[in-house]
């Protein structure tokens, strides 16, 4: 009895040692561009001072693969192609015979049947023995196999594949290793739900859609990263794990960014460029409170939403709620008037706009008081009406820093009518000559924007426009921001905005002036 207990204990211990041989993933930081950073560790059994990894090798990006020895005895790491036996499912008669070597079988063909013990199998012939006699049967003619015992449905198949070999300075039987690398195939997409509670506040929920095409994740701490990381060689797999020849790999290094920029999805974490670059008004400065959300941390210019004990198989998809908070909102009506053109459009015969009707949008201004940044993502807007959620809109919420704000379009507003027009009021001929010898007239322009609020309530209205030319005056005042010119054009380009309050059923007229240089 004592011997049985000792044997059982030994088997359990061996099982535990084998289970610890593989690397355990401690944490993963997931980026929105489809790449992720892994940290792993393992206690491995060595043989003659070495350890070989043949199963589930990753595809680390160049420069991101690092392995460390706790004993500081790591001497070198190499990779090479080797023949590795893998457990493979039986899918053919050939596989069935390989899986059941040593078993008694009967092989059936059209003309004959042969009995015996399965001794050898190759791609074309199976060899059987029966009472000291040997038979060789062509596999192509075998239509059915009968076995005297329950068949095994897996077999060891020798395949050539890349293996990783770790060499140590000593021959200790156990070594502890830490591992980190970044690879593609695991990413997340942000999705927001904005539930309008009243005219002044909304419930915001941020959920991460995780797409895992890289490797199995088991009880691992995950961080969803907000921000734009700089991984210069993220388009290249480490040569330790890749198959590129030297010349091709070095050529890839020369093409520093390759297709990296194209691979960034439309949900970039950068602050999205708006049609207007002025600050509409001061950031909301209300009282903050502790939101119901995941823990998070900020490192350099990146923010990490953290979640524990995540499991997801390779090929799996998952949803995780990472932020829930109540946010202050403001209802804004906004319109972007068409740009007035450029030097190639404005010629001697000017076609200034006659009355032009514009589409007005009802939007909400979302003020971020959560203590965490909002990353760019889809935003579904609903409203609770008589206890039921009603769909309002879906748009893109752009990156919003903590204590910042962003705008989200809801619906068009036909009850707010905006008509604009322009006309030439003066001209000075040959005012300027460019370096190519062309002369330009200086044209003075007057414009009008006529606004009518048909609603029976007050509204806040933002009217935006990009104007080519030198701004001179506006009534009411406008907010302006000069665009940076990349091409050295004679006319400056300005972003302007009128922020006005409209009473119920009120009319207003905006008048403005600017000057533009127009080629002869």
C-alpha positions as CSV (number, residue, x, y, z in Angstrom):
1,X,0.0,0.0,0.0
2,X,2.9,2.3,0.9
3,X,4.5,1.7,-2.5
4,X,1.2,2.5,-4.3
5,X,1.0,5.8,-2.4
6,X,4.6,6.7,-3.3
7,X,4.0,5.8,-6.9
8,X,0.9,7.9,-7.1
9,X,2.7,10.9,-5.5
10,X,5.5,10.6,-8.0
11,X,3.2,10.6,-10.9
12,X,1.4,13.7,-9.6
13,X,4.7,15.5,-9.2
14,X,5.9,14.6,-12.7
15,X,2.6,15.8,-14.1
16,X,3.0,19.2,-12.3
17,X,6.6,19.5,-13.7
18,X,5.4,18.9,-17.2
19,X,2.6,21.4,-16.9
20,X,5.1,24.1,-15.9
21,X,7.4,23.5,-18.8
22,X,5.5,25.8,-21.2
23,X,5.6,29.6,-21.0
24,X,2.8,31.1,-19.1
25,X,1.5,34.5,-20.4
26,X,1.6,37.0,-17.5
27,X,0.2,40.1,-19.3
28,X,-0.7,41.4,-22.8
29,X,-0.9,45.0,-23.9
30,X,-3.3,45.2,-26.9
31,X,-3.1,48.0,-29.5
32,X,-5.7,49.1,-31.9
33,X,-3.5,48.6,-35.0
34,X,-3.7,44.8,-34.6
35,X,-0.5,44.2,-32.6
36,X,0.0,43.2,-29.0
37,X,2.9,43.1,-26.5
38,X,3.3,39.8,-24.5
39,X,5.1,39.2,-21.3
40,X,5.7,35.5,-20.3
41,X,7.8,33.4,-18.0
42,X,8.6,29.7,-17.5
43,X,10.6,27.3,-15.4
44,X,12.1,24.8,-17.9
45,X,13.9,21.5,-17.7
46,X,17.3,21.7,-19.5
47,X,19.3,18.9,-21.2
48,X,23.1,19.4,-21.4
49,X,22.7,23.1,-20.6
50,X,20.1,23.7,-23.3
51,X,16.3,24.0,-23.8
52,X,14.4,23.7,-27.1
53,X,11.0,25.2,-27.9
54,X,9.2,23.5,-30.8
55,X,5.5,24.1,-30.1
56,X,3.5,27.3,-30.8
57,X,6.4,29.6,-31.7
58,X,5.3,33.2,-32.0
59,X,6.0,35.6,-34.9
60,X,7.7,38.5,-33.0
61,X,8.2,41.8,-34.7
62,X,11.8,42.8,-35.4
63,X,13.6,44.2,-32.3
64,X,10.8,43.3,-29.8
65,X,11.8,39.7,-28.9
66,X,13.8,39.6,-25.7
67,X,14.5,36.6,-23.4
68,X,16.1,36.9,-19.9
69,X,17.5,34.3,-17.5
70,X,16.8,34.8,-13.8
71,X,20.1,33.2,-13.0
72,X,21.9,35.4,-15.6
73,X,23.3,32.3,-17.2
74,X,21.6,32.8,-20.6
75,X,24.4,32.2,-23.1
76,X,22.7,32.4,-26.5
77,X,19.5,31.8,-28.5
78,X,19.3,30.2,-31.9
79,X,16.7,28.9,-34.3
80,X,16.9,26.3,-37.1
81,X,14.7,23.9,-39.0
82,X,14.4,20.5,-37.4
83,X,12.2,17.4,-37.7
84,X,9.6,17.4,-35.0
85,X,7.0,14.8,-34.3
86,X,3.5,16.1,-33.8
87,X,0.3,14.3,-32.8
88,X,-1.9,14.3,-35.9
89,X,-5.5,13.2,-36.5
90,X,-6.1,10.2,-38.7
91,X,-7.7,11.3,-42.0
92,X,-6.8,8.4,-44.4
93,X,-6.1,4.7,-44.5
94,X,-2.3,5.5,-44.6
95,X,-2.7,7.5,-41.3
96,X,-4.8,4.7,-39.8
97,X,-2.1,2.1,-40.4
98,X,0.6,4.4,-39.0
99,X,-1.4,5.1,-35.9
100,X,-2.0,1.4,-35.3
101,X,1.5,0.0,-35.9
102,X,1.9,-3.3,-34.1
103,X,-1.9,-4.1,-34.2
104,X,-3.5,-7.1,-35.9
105,X,-5.4,-6.0,-39.0
106,X,-7.1,-7.3,-42.1
107,X,-6.6,-5.3,-45.4
108,X,-9.4,-5.5,-47.9
109,X,-8.9,-4.8,-51.7
110,X,-11.1,-5.7,-54.7
111,X,-9.4,-9.0,-55.3
112,X,-8.0,-10.1,-52.0
113,X,-7.8,-9.7,-48.2
114,X,-4.6,-10.0,-46.2
115,X,-4.3,-10.6,-42.4
116,X,-1.4,-9.9,-40.2
117,X,0.4,-7.6,-37.7
118,X,1.1,-4.1,-39.1
119,X,4.9,-3.9,-39.1
120,X,5.9,-1.0,-41.4
121,X,4.2,1.7,-43.4
122,X,5.4,4.2,-46.0
123,X,3.7,6.3,-48.6
124,X,3.1,3.4,-51.0
125,X,3.4,0.1,-49.1
126,X,2.3,-1.5,-45.8
127,X,4.1,-4.6,-44.5
128,X,2.4,-7.2,-42.4
129,X,3.6,-10.3,-40.6
130,X,1.6,-13.5,-39.9
131,X,3.0,-16.6,-38.3
132,X,6.5,-15.9,-39.6
133,X,5.3,-14.9,-43.0
134,X,5.6,-11.4,-44.4
135,X,3.3,-9.6,-46.9
136,X,3.7,-6.3,-48.7
137,X,0.5,-4.6,-49.9
138,X,0.1,-1.6,-52.1
139,X,-1.8,1.1,-50.2
140,X,-3.5,2.3,-53.4
141,X,-5.4,-0.9,-53.6
142,X,-6.6,-1.0,-50.0
143,X,-10.3,0.0,-49.7
144,X,-11.0,-1.0,-46.1
145,X,-9.1,-1.9,-42.9
146,X,-10.3,-4.2,-40.2
147,X,-8.7,-4.2,-36.7
148,X,-8.8,-6.7,-33.9
149,X,-8.9,-3.9,-31.3
150,X,-10.2,-0.4,-30.9
151,X,-8.3,1.8,-33.4
152,X,-6.1,4.7,-32.3
153,X,-7.1,7.9,-34.1
154,X,-3.9,10.0,-33.6
155,X,-0.4,9.3,-34.7
156,X,3.1,10.9,-34.5
157,X,3.8,12.7,-37.8
158,X,7.4,13.9,-38.4
159,X,7.4,17.4,-39.8
160,X,10.1,19.9,-40.6
161,X,9.6,23.2,-38.7
162,X,11.5,26.0,-37.0
163,X,12.6,25.4,-33.4
164,X,14.1,27.8,-30.9
165,X,17.1,26.6,-28.9
166,X,18.2,28.3,-25.7
167,X,21.7,27.7,-24.4
168,X,22.9,28.3,-20.8
169,X,26.4,28.7,-19.2
170,X,25.7,26.0,-16.7
171,X,24.0,22.6,-16.8
172,X,21.5,23.2,-14.0
173,X,18.5,20.9,-14.5
174,X,16.1,23.8,-14.1
175,X,16.2,27.4,-15.4
176,X,13.7,30.2,-15.0
177,X,13.1,32.4,-18.1
178,X,11.3,35.7,-18.8
179,X,10.2,36.5,-22.3
180,X,8.7,39.5,-24.0
181,X,7.8,40.3,-27.6
182,X,5.3,42.0,-29.8
183,X,3.4,40.3,-32.6
184,X,0.5,41.0,-35.0
185,X,-2.8,39.1,-35.0
186,X,-4.4,40.5,-31.7
187,X,-6.1,43.8,-31.7
188,X,-9.1,45.7,-30.2
189,X,-11.8,48.0,-31.5
190,X,-13.6,50.5,-29.3
191,X,-17.4,50.8,-29.4
192,X,-19.3,53.4,-27.4
193,X,-22.9,53.5,-26.2
194,X,-24.2,57.0,-25.4
195,X,-27.5,56.9,-23.6
196,X,-29.2,60.3,-23.4
197,X,-30.7,60.8,-20.0
198,X,-31.8,64.4,-20.3
199,X,-30.7,67.6,-22.1
200,X,-27.6,67.9,-19.8
201,X,-26.2,64.5,-19.2
202,X,-25.7,61.0,-20.8
203,X,-24.4,57.6,-19.7
204,X,-21.3,56.6,-21.7
205,X,-20.2,53.0,-21.9
206,X,-17.0,52.0,-23.7
207,X,-16.7,48.4,-24.8
208,X,-13.6,46.7,-26.4
209,X,-14.2,44.3,-29.2
210,X,-11.2,41.9,-29.1
211,X,-10.1,40.0,-32.2
212,X,-7.6,37.2,-31.5
213,X,-5.9,35.6,-34.5
214,X,-2.5,35.2,-32.8
215,X,-2.4,32.5,-30.0
216,X,-4.5,31.2,-27.1
217,X,-5.0,33.5,-24.1
218,X,-5.6,31.8,-20.7
219,X,-6.3,33.6,-17.4
220,X,-4.2,36.5,-18.5
221,X,-4.1,40.2,-17.4
222,X,-4.9,42.4,-20.4
223,X,-4.3,46.1,-21.1
224,X,-6.2,48.0,-23.8
225,X,-3.9,50.7,-25.0
226,X,-5.1,54.3,-25.9
227,X,-2.5,56.3,-27.8
228,X,-0.2,56.0,-30.8
229,X,2.9,53.9,-30.1
230,X,6.0,54.3,-32.2
231,X,7.2,50.9,-33.3
232,X,9.4,51.7,-36.3
233,X,9.9,48.2,-37.6
234,X,6.5,46.8,-36.9
235,X,6.2,45.7,-40.5
236,X,8.9,43.1,-40.1
237,X,9.1,39.7,-38.4
238,X,12.2,39.0,-36.4
239,X,14.8,37.1,-38.5
240,X,15.1,34.6,-35.7
241,X,11.6,33.4,-36.5
242,X,11.2,34.4,-40.1
243,X,12.3,32.9,-43.4
244,X,13.6,35.9,-45.4
245,X,17.0,35.7,-46.9
246,X,19.6,38.2,-45.8
247,X,19.3,40.5,-48.8
248,X,15.5,40.7,-48.6
249,X,15.5,41.3,-44.9
250,X,18.1,44.1,-45.1
251,X,16.1,45.6,-48.0
252,X,13.1,45.7,-45.7
253,X,15.1,47.6,-43.1
254,X,15.8,50.3,-45.6
255,X,12.1,50.8,-46.3
256,X,11.6,52.2,-42.8
257,X,7.9,52.5,-42.7
258,X,6.8,50.1,-45.5
259,X,3.0,49.7,-45.3
260,X,2.8,50.4,-41.6
261,X,0.9,53.7,-42.0
262,X,-1.6,52.0,-44.4
263,X,-2.2,49.3,-41.8
264,X,-3.4,51.8,-39.2
265,X,-7.1,51.5,-39.1
266,X,-9.6,54.4,-39.3
267,X,-9.9,54.3,-35.5
268,X,-6.5,56.0,-35.0
269,X,-6.0,57.1,-31.4
270,X,-4.8,60.5,-32.6
271,X,-7.0,63.5,-32.2
272,X,-8.9,63.5,-35.4
273,X,-8.6,66.6,-37.5
274,X,-11.7,68.7,-37.5
275,X,-12.9,70.9,-40.3
276,X,-12.3,73.8,-37.9
277,X,-9.3,74.1,-35.7
278,X,-10.4,76.9,-33.3
279,X,-11.4,76.2,-29.8
280,X,-15.2,76.5,-29.8
281,X,-15.3,77.5,-26.1
282,X,-13.6,76.7,-22.8
283,X,-13.4,73.1,-21.8
284,X,-16.2,72.0,-19.4
285,X,-15.1,72.5,-15.8
286,X,-17.8,70.8,-13.7
287,X,-17.2,68.7,-10.6
288,X,-15.6,65.3,-11.3
289,X,-16.6,62.0,-9.7
290,X,-15.4,58.5,-9.7
291,X,-16.8,56.5,-12.6
292,X,-17.6,52.8,-12.6
293,X,-14.9,51.4,-14.8
294,X,-11.8,49.3,-15.0
295,X,-8.6,50.3,-13.4
296,X,-6.3,52.3,-15.6
297,X,-2.8,53.8,-15.7
298,X,-1.0,56.4,-17.7
299,X,2.6,55.8,-18.9
300,X,4.3,58.5,-21.0
301,X,1.7,59.5,-23.6
302,X,-0.2,56.1,-23.5
303,X,-3.1,55.1,-21.4
304,X,-3.8,51.5,-20.4
305,X,-7.3,50.2,-19.5
306,X,-6.6,47.1,-17.4
307,X,-8.7,43.9,-17.0
308,X,-7.7,40.6,-15.2
309,X,-8.0,36.9,-15.9
310,X,-9.0,37.0,-19.6
311,X,-9.2,33.7,-21.6
312,X,-9.8,33.6,-25.4
313,X,-8.9,30.9,-27.8
314,X,-7.0,31.7,-31.0
315,X,-9.6,32.6,-33.6
316,X,-11.9,33.8,-30.9
317,X,-13.7,37.1,-30.5
318,X,-14.9,38.8,-27.3
319,X,-16.5,41.9,-25.9
320,X,-15.3,43.6,-22.6
321,X,-16.8,46.6,-20.9
322,X,-13.9,48.8,-19.9
323,X,-15.5,52.1,-18.9
324,X,-18.9,53.3,-17.7
325,X,-19.4,56.9,-16.6
326,X,-22.0,59.7,-16.7
327,X,-20.9,62.7,-18.8
328,X,-22.2,66.2,-19.1
329,X,-23.5,67.1,-22.6
330,X,-24.6,70.2,-24.4
331,X,-26.9,70.2,-27.5
332,X,-25.4,72.1,-30.4
333,X,-26.6,72.8,-33.9
334,X,-23.8,73.1,-36.4
335,X,-23.2,73.6,-40.1
336,X,-20.1,73.7,-42.3
337,X,-20.5,76.2,-45.1
338,X,-18.6,75.4,-48.4
339,X,-15.1,76.7,-48.7
340,X,-15.0,79.9,-50.9
341,X,-12.4,78.4,-53.3
342,X,-8.8,79.1,-54.2
343,X,-6.8,80.9,-56.8
344,X,-7.6,78.4,-59.6
345,X,-11.4,78.9,-59.1
346,X,-11.5,82.7,-58.7
347,X,-10.7,84.3,-62.1
348,X,-11.4,87.6,-63.6
349,X,-15.0,86.6,-64.2
350,X,-16.1,85.7,-60.7
351,X,-19.0,83.4,-60.0
352,X,-19.8,84.4,-56.4
353,X,-22.5,82.2,-54.7
354,X,-26.1,83.3,-54.9
355,X,-28.4,82.0,-52.1
356,X,-27.2,78.6,-51.1
357,X,-29.1,76.5,-48.5
358,X,-27.0,74.4,-46.2
359,X,-27.5,71.2,-44.2
360,X,-27.6,71.8,-40.4
361,X,-26.8,69.0,-37.9
362,X,-28.1,68.6,-34.4
363,X,-25.0,67.4,-32.4
364,X,-24.1,66.9,-28.8
365,X,-20.9,68.2,-27.2
366,X,-19.6,65.5,-24.9
367,X,-17.4,66.8,-22.0
368,X,-15.0,64.3,-20.6
369,X,-14.8,64.4,-16.8
370,X,-14.0,60.7,-16.3
371,X,-10.4,61.1,-15.5
372,X,-9.5,58.9,-18.5
373,X,-9.2,59.6,-22.2
374,X,-11.8,58.6,-24.7
375,X,-10.2,56.8,-27.7
376,X,-11.6,57.1,-31.2
377,X,-14.4,54.6,-31.9
378,X,-17.9,54.0,-33.1
379,X,-20.6,55.6,-31.0
380,X,-24.2,54.4,-30.9
381,X,-26.6,57.0,-29.4
382,X,-29.9,55.9,-27.8
383,X,-32.6,57.7,-25.7
384,X,-34.9,56.2,-23.1
385,X,-38.5,56.9,-24.1
386,X,-41.3,55.4,-22.0
387,X,-38.9,52.9,-20.5
388,X,-37.7,51.7,-24.0
389,X,-34.4,52.5,-25.7
390,X,-34.9,54.3,-29.0
391,X,-32.1,54.5,-31.6
392,X,-31.0,58.0,-32.4
393,X,-27.8,57.8,-34.4
394,X,-24.4,56.1,-34.9
395,X,-21.3,58.1,-35.6
396,X,-17.6,58.3,-34.7
397,X,-16.5,59.6,-31.4
398,X,-13.0,61.1,-31.8
399,X,-10.2,61.0,-29.3
400,X,-11.1,63.2,-26.3
401,X,-8.5,63.8,-23.6
402,X,-9.5,64.0,-19.9
403,X,-11.1,67.4,-19.3
404,X,-11.5,67.9,-23.0
405,X,-14.6,67.7,-25.2
406,X,-15.7,66.3,-28.6
407,X,-18.8,66.6,-30.8
408,X,-21.0,63.8,-32.0
409,X,-23.6,64.2,-34.8
410,X,-27.1,63.0,-34.1
411,X,-29.6,64.0,-36.9
412,X,-30.1,66.7,-39.5
413,X,-32.2,69.7,-38.3
414,X,-34.6,70.8,-41.0
415,X,-36.2,73.3,-38.6
416,X,-33.0,75.4,-38.7
417,X,-32.5,77.1,-42.0
418,X,-29.2,78.7,-43.1
419,X,-28.7,80.4,-46.4
420,X,-25.4,82.1,-47.5
421,X,-24.2,84.2,-50.4
422,X,-21.2,86.4,-51.5
423,X,-20.6,89.2,-53.9
424,X,-17.7,91.3,-55.2
425,X,-17.8,94.9,-53.9
426,X,-14.4,96.4,-55.1
427,X,-11.3,95.5,-57.1
428,X,-7.8,96.9,-57.4
429,X,-6.2,95.7,-60.6
430,X,-2.6,94.3,-60.8
431,X,-2.2,94.6,-57.1
432,X,0.5,91.9,-56.9
433,X,2.9,90.1,-59.2
434,X,4.2,86.6,-58.4
435,X,7.6,85.0,-59.2
436,X,6.2,83.6,-62.5
437,X,5.3,87.0,-63.7
438,X,1.5,86.7,-63.3
439,X,-0.5,89.7,-62.0
440,X,-3.2,89.5,-59.4
441,X,-6.2,91.7,-58.7
442,X,-7.1,92.4,-55.1
443,X,-10.9,91.7,-54.8
444,X,-13.0,92.8,-51.8
445,X,-15.8,90.5,-51.0
446,X,-18.9,90.8,-48.8
447,X,-20.8,87.8,-47.6
448,X,-24.1,87.2,-45.8
449,X,-25.4,84.2,-43.8
450,X,-29.1,84.3,-43.1
451,X,-30.3,82.1,-40.2
452,X,-33.9,81.2,-39.3
453,X,-34.8,79.1,-36.2
454,X,-38.2,77.5,-36.7
455,X,-38.1,75.7,-33.4
456,X,-40.1,76.8,-30.5
457,X,-37.1,76.7,-28.2
458,X,-33.7,78.3,-27.8
459,X,-30.7,76.7,-29.6
460,X,-26.9,77.1,-29.6
461,X,-25.6,77.3,-33.2
462,X,-22.1,77.0,-34.6
463,X,-21.5,78.1,-38.2
464,X,-18.1,77.2,-39.6
465,X,-16.3,78.0,-42.8
466,X,-12.9,77.9,-44.4
467,X,-12.2,81.2,-46.2
468,X,-9.3,81.8,-48.7
469,X,-8.2,85.4,-48.3
470,X,-7.5,88.1,-45.7
471,X,-10.3,88.5,-43.2
472,X,-11.3,92.1,-42.6
473,X,-14.6,92.2,-40.5
474,X,-17.6,90.4,-39.2
475,X,-20.8,91.2,-37.4
476,X,-21.3,89.4,-35.1
477,X,-17.7,88.6,-34.2
478,X,-16.2,85.4,-35.4
479,X,-13.5,83.1,-34.0
480,X,-10.7,82.5,-36.4
481,X,-7.7,80.3,-36.9
482,X,-5.1,80.6,-39.7
483,X,-4.2,77.3,-41.5
484,X,-0.6,76.4,-42.2
485,X,0.2,76.7,-45.9
486,X,2.4,74.0,-47.3
487,X,2.6,75.4,-50.8
488,X,3.4,79.1,-50.4
489,X,0.1,80.4,-51.9
490,X,-0.4,84.2,-52.1
491,X,-3.7,84.0,-50.2
492,X,-3.9,82.8,-46.6
493,X,-6.5,80.3,-45.6
494,X,-8.6,80.8,-42.4
495,X,-11.0,78.7,-40.4
496,X,-13.8,80.8,-39.0
497,X,-16.7,80.1,-36.7
498,X,-19.7,82.1,-35.6
499,X,-21.2,80.9,-32.3
500,X,-24.6,82.4,-31.8
501,X,-27.7,81.8,-29.7
502,X,-31.0,81.7,-31.4
503,X,-34.3,82.3,-29.7
504,X,-37.6,80.5,-30.6
505,X,-38.6,81.5,-34.2
506,X,-35.8,84.0,-34.4
507,X,-34.1,85.4,-37.6
508,X,-30.5,86.6,-37.7
509,X,-28.2,87.9,-40.4
510,X,-24.4,87.5,-40.3
511,X,-22.4,90.0,-42.4
512,X,-18.6,89.6,-43.1
513,X,-15.9,90.9,-45.4
514,X,-12.6,89.6,-46.7
515,X,-10.1,90.3,-49.5
516,X,-8.7,87.8,-52.0
517,X,-5.9,88.0,-54.6
518,X,-7.1,86.7,-58.0
519,X,-4.9,86.0,-61.0
520,X,-5.5,88.1,-64.1
